[in-house]
Amino acid sequence: MDHYLVESPHAGQNCRNVGDLVNRAGYLNHFDWGCMGSVYCGWAIIEVENEPHARLVVPPLSRGQARMFKIVKFSQLMLNSRHQQ
């Protein structure tokens, strides 16, 4: 399984609806939200099979604007290996 950072922006007027949809999907506790600071976006780090699966945690209402980033933690060995290439 891979880790993905999910970035899910939404319009301020849709904030409550997006939160409710994320909650019903079971992912509310995975997300951190910027809405209280007038940054209408949620961010989550999740473990899934691939990017299409990561996209499914975002409600259809804002899925088109969402961005997915595959992320990894580098070990010292991985870091050394990448710098030798």
C-alpha positions in Angstrom: 0.0 0.0 0.0 1.1 3.5 -0.7 0.7 6.7 1.2 -1.1 9.7 -0.4 -1.5 13.3 0.7 -5.0 14.3 -0.3 -5.7 18.0 -0.8 -9.4 18.7 -1.1 -10.4 22.4 -1.7 -14.0 23.5 -1.6 -16.0 26.7 -1.7 -16.9 28.3 1.6 -20.6 27.9 1.0 -20.1 24.1 0.5 -18.1 23.7 3.7 -20.8 22.1 5.9 -21.9 19.8 3.1 -18.4 18.7 2.3 -17.7 18.0 6.0 -20.9 16.0 6.3 -20.1 13.9 3.2 -16.5 13.2 4.4 -17.9 12.2 7.8 -20.5 9.8 6.3 -17.7 8.2 4.2 -15.8 7.6 7.5 -12.8 9.8 6.8 -13.6 12.9 8.9 -10.9 12.0 11.5 -8.3 11.6 8.7 -8.6 15.2 7.5 -7.2 18.4 8.9 -9.1 21.5 7.8 -8.2 25.1 7.1 -11.8 26.4 7.1 -11.6 28.0 10.5 -8.8 30.3 9.0 -10.8 31.0 5.8 -8.8 28.5 3.8 -11.5 26.2 2.5 -9.4 23.0 2.1 -8.9 19.7 3.8 -5.7 17.6 3.9 -5.4 14.0 4.8 -2.6 11.4 4.6 -4.1 8.0 3.8 -2.8 4.5 3.0 -4.4 3.1 -0.2 -3.6 0.9 -3.2 -3.3 3.7 -5.8 -4.3 7.3 -6.7 -7.8 6.4 -7.9 -8.5 4.9 -4.5 -7.1 8.0 -2.8 -9.5 10.2 -4.9 -12.5 8.2 -3.6 -12.1 9.7 -0.1 -13.0 13.1 -1.5 -16.7 13.9 -1.9 -17.9 14.0 -5.5 -18.8 17.7 -4.9 -15.1 18.6 -4.7 -13.4 15.6 -6.3 -12.7 17.5 -9.5 -10.5 20.1 -7.7 -8.8 17.6 -5.4 -5.1 16.8 -5.8 -3.4 13.6 -4.8 0.3 13.3 -4.0 2.1 10.0 -3.5 4.4 10.5 -0.5 7.2 8.4 1.0 9.5 8.7 4.0 13.1 8.5 3.0 15.5 6.3 4.9 19.2 7.2 4.9 19.8 4.3 2.5 17.1 5.6 0.1 18.5 9.1 0.3 22.1 8.0 -0.4 20.9 5.8 -3.3 19.0 8.7 -4.9 22.0 11.0 -4.7 24.3 8.5 -6.3 22.1 8.2 -9.5 
